[in-house]
Amino acid sequence: MNLLSIFQHRHSIRKYTGAPIDDAALTQIIQAGLLSASSRSIRPWEFIIVKNKDMLHRLSECRTGAARMLAGADAAIVVIANAEASDVWIEDCSIAMANMHLMADSLGVGSCWIQGRLRTATAADSDTDSVTTEDYVRECLHFPERYKLEAILSLGMPAEDKTPTELSELPLEKVHYEKF
């Protein structure tokens, strides 16, 4: 499958069969993230791999209505970054997320990008009605304060089949040559 075909087939998958992801596939997904381009090769990101079912269920509460698929996922990759190391940590983390998202799809593993930065969670066990997604995930996974949450990639064997995007459906009106 060529790269453009991989792009056409990639979709966010939110429903999983419960079957385990092959360890070799998970390793390749992580490797794709570690191979990501990074400004000045600083690589400010860190990946926290979560496979514990209780923790995945707990993390499914990290965003109101947007992270429920984690409860049925086989694994998740939490992408955080040392914001003090690079002024473009958001872009670097996004590249790593995109690489892992595409690698998962190319291996037949379903995945979904769960945005964490600048989002809120309704925490059932919190004294307040809501907390930030970052604070909620930090409380769960104990990463240092200097690390900021970018996103979580849920992973599981797909329980839904989506059709590839046809090239003829692309919004070509968004492409401008020479000037807007």
N, C-alpha and C positions, 0 to 999 in steps of 0.2 A: 504494500500500500504506500503510495507516495504521500508526501507531507500535505499537499492540498486536500487529498482525500481524507486524511486524518482530521483536518480542520472541518471538513464537511460532515463527518460522522460524529464529531464531539458534541455532546449535549450534557447538560446537568442531569444527573441521575439522583433521584431522591428516594427511590424504593429499592430495597435490597432483598435478596433471597434468604440471607442468613448463612449461606455457604461461606466457608473461610476463603480468604485471599491467599494464594500461594505465596510462601515466604520469599521466593525468588522474584515474584512480581512486585511485592512491597519493596524489596531491596532496589529494584530497578527504578521504581517511582521516586524513592529517596535519592538515588544517584542522579536522576534527572534534575531534581532540585539543587543538588550540590554542584552540578555542572552549569548552573545558570550564570548568565552574564551578570556582572556586578560592577558598579562604578569604581574605578581604580582598584578593582579586585579586592575590595575591603571585605566583602561577604559579611555584612552585619547581621545576617539572619541566623537563627537557630531553629531547629525543628524538634518538636516534642511529639513522639509517636505514642499514641494512646490505643491500646488494644483491650484494656480491662473493661468488661461490659458494664460494670457499675459506674465507672467513670464516664464512659460514653453516654450512658443514660443521664448522668448528672450534667454533662456538657450539653446535652440536648435542650437544656433550659437556659443556655447562654444568650439566646436572642428570642424575643417574643415572636413566636410563630415561624421563625425562619431557620431553626436548627433542629427541628424535631427528627429529621432523618438520622441524626447521630445515634438515636436510641436503637435503630436497627442496623447500624453500620458495623462492619467487622473491624474497622480501624479508623483513626483520624490522625491527620498531621496538623499540628498547631504550629503556625509560623509566627515567630516573634523576632524582634530585632533590637540590637543595642542602638538606640536612637542617638547616643552620644558619639558613636563611631562614624556615622555618615549622615550627611544632610539629605541624602536621597534613599534612605532606608525603605521608604514606602515603595518606590519604584523597584528597588532591588528585590524586596519581598514579593512584589506582584509578578516579577519575571519568574521567580522560583515557583510561585503558586501556579502560574500558567504552564510552566514546563511539566510540573508534576500532574496537573490536570490532563494535559495532552498525553503524557506517558501512560497514565492510568487507562485512558480510553484506548490507546493503541494496543494495550495488553488485555483488553476485554474487561477491565475493572471499571465499575461505575464510580463517579465522583461528583461532588458538588462543592463549589466555593461558597463558604459561609463567611461573609464579611464580618469582621470583628471591630476594626478600628472605627471609632466615632458612632458606635451603635450601643443600644441599651438592652438590658435583659431584665425580665421580671423574675426576680429570684424568690422562689417559694420559701426559702429558709432565711430570708433577709428581714431585718427589722424595718426596712423601708420598702416602699412599693416597687422601686426599681433601682438598679445599679448599672454601671456601665458594663458592657460585655467584657471589656478588658479586665476590670476589677473582679468580675465573677470568675473568669477563666484563671486569672492570677491566683485567686483564693483556692481554686481547685488544684492547680498544678504547681503552685509555689515558685513561679519564676520571679527573679529580682525586679525591683521597682524601675531600674534603668532600662529594662526591656519593655518594649511596646508590642502590643498585639496587632498584627495585620489581619490575619484570617485563619480559618480552619478548613482543611480539605477533608470532607467525609469520604470514606472509601468502602465499597462493598460490591459483591457480585450483583449485577443489575437484575431487577425483577420487572423492569419495563424496557421496552424496545422502541426506540425513536427512529424516525426515518431521517436519512441524511439531508442536509440542506442543499437544495439545488442551486447551482451557480447562477441560474437565471433569476433566482429570487433575491439576489444580493441588492442592497439599496445603492445602486450606482450613482444616484443623485447626490450622495454624500462625498463623491470624489470630484475634486476640482483640479484642473491643470493650469499651471502658471499663475493664476490668481483666483480669488474666491468668486 
